[in-house]
């Protein structure tokens, strides 16, 4: 689709595809969080979020609030959701939000 001056507008045809937001490696996920980004993801039917503040991170459940506060990045990776460490589930989880 082209706008009024003939420039192609690719956003008008975009459809949300969760695979476009997946992290390819654990390193990519770590760098993303280290830069202060927020991540939302769904795991076992529950939507979680991770957000960082000055190298401290909080984990929360959507519409329920925080479940862990002031974690280091390594503590986030080791944090267990339904008995599985985030480091072991984040590459296969459905990423619902990536905010820089």
Secondary structure, DSSP 8 states (H G I E B T S, - for coil): -B-TTS-B-SGGG----GGGG--SSHHHHHHHHHTT-EEEEEETTEEEEEEEETTEEEEEETTTEEEEEEE-HHHHHH-EETTEEHHHHTTTSEEEEEE-
